[in-house]
Amino acid sequence: MNWLAHLYLAEDTPHAWIGNLVGDFARGLDPATLHPLVRAGLDHHRAIDRFTDAHPLHRASRARFAKHFRHFAGVLVDLSYDHFLARAWERWSSEPLEHFAARVHRVLFDHEPLLSPELREAAPHLQRQQWLLSYRDDAGLSRVLRGIESRTRHRMELVPALEILNSERAALQAEFDTFFPALVTAQKRFQAL
């Protein structure tokens, strides 16, 4: 899953949110250097990723992108699933997505010393470019994909993946609609560990 889903699934605490975000900003990071509650959030993030990567519905979704985008297929599915989550946010949360995103931004600002160096660098961009809200529409997804493109070693073009998202929308949506409730149920076990 991508950032929006990880934040949604995390306990609603600053440490858990930061730990779940650190999961994508932990390159070269020694987890032992993290605050214990942030490390628990990182462990939660990794448990969600293991469950997601092994799930047959997520694998089916990845296959829809794999022909053209090979090892980026998982990232593209994660973004697609965040897109479906953002578009139906009110189904999953009584808090408007704009308020949720603003609280995330406040947590990152107020708890900057707890952030990994990479997350500390990304946090202002996350807020300024409204990454969490941008998942809702194609224009926002295009911006996110261009950002990922700029960080890839071989400058792989990922924006064309939106054509697959749109042509396979019904199947991807159906896979998400079945997968996500299973993940919500499973992640409760991860928090208890």
C-alpha positions, 0 to 999 in steps of 0.5 A, spaced: 500 500 500 502 507 499 502 512 504 494 514 504 493 507 506 499 506 511 496 512 514 489 510 514 491 503 517 496 505 522 494 507 530 491 514 530 498 517 534 504 521 531 509 515 533 505 510 529 503 515 523 511 517 523 513 510 523 508 507 517 511 513 513 518 512 515 517 505 512 518 508 505 523 513 507 528 508 511 533 507 506 540 505 510 536 507 516 538 503 522 531 501 525 535 501 532 536 509 532 528 510 532 524 511 537 521 505 540 514 507 538 516 509 531 519 503 530 513 499 532 510 503 526 515 501 521 514 494 523 506 495 522 508 498 515 512 492 513 507 487 516 502 490 511 507 490 505 508 483 506 501 481 507 499 485 501 505 483 496 503 476 498 495 477 497 493 473 490 488 479 489 494 484 489 498 479 485 492 479 480 492 487 480 500 487 479 499 483 473 495 488 469 501 493 469 507 488 469 507 487 461 509 494 460 512 496 467 515 490 470 518 491 477 514 498 478 508 494 477 507 493 485 508 501 486 503 502 480 498 498 484 499 501 491 498 508 487 492 505 484 489 502 491 490 509 494 487 512 488 480 508 490 481 509 497 481 517 496 476 517 492 471 513 496 474 516 503 468 517 506 466 510 506 472 508 510 472 514 515 468 519 518 473 525 518 474 528 511 480 527 507 482 534 507 482 534 515 486 527 515 491 530 511 492 536 515 493 532 521 498 528 518 502 535 516 501 537 523 504 531 526 510 531 521 511 538 523 510 538 530 514 531 531 520 533 526 526 530 530 522 523 530 523 523 522 528 519 518 532 524 514 529 522 508 522 523 511 524 530 514 526 532 507 520 529 503 515 532 509 515 539 506 513 537 499 508 532 502 504 538 504 506 543 499 504 539 493 498 535 497 500 528 496 495 525 500 489 529 496 492 528 489 491 521 489 483 522 488 484 524 480 488 523 474 492 530 474 494 528 481 496 521 480 500 524 474 504 529 478 505 523 483 508 519 477 512 524 474 515 525 481 517 517 482 519 518 474 524 523 476 527 519 482 528 512 478 535 511 475 533 509 468 528 515 468 522 510 466 516 513 464 510 511 469 505 516 467 502 512 461 500 507 467 494 511 467 492 509 461 492 502 464 489 504 470 483 507 466 482 501 461 482 496 467 479 500 472 473 496 473 477 490 474 482 493 479 476 497 483 473 490 484 480 487 486 481 493 491 474 492 494 475 485 496 482 486 498 482 492 502 477 490 507 481 483 508 487 488 509 483 492 514 481 486 518 488 483 518 492 489 520 489 489 527 493 483 528 499 486 526 498 492 531 497 487 536 504 484 535 
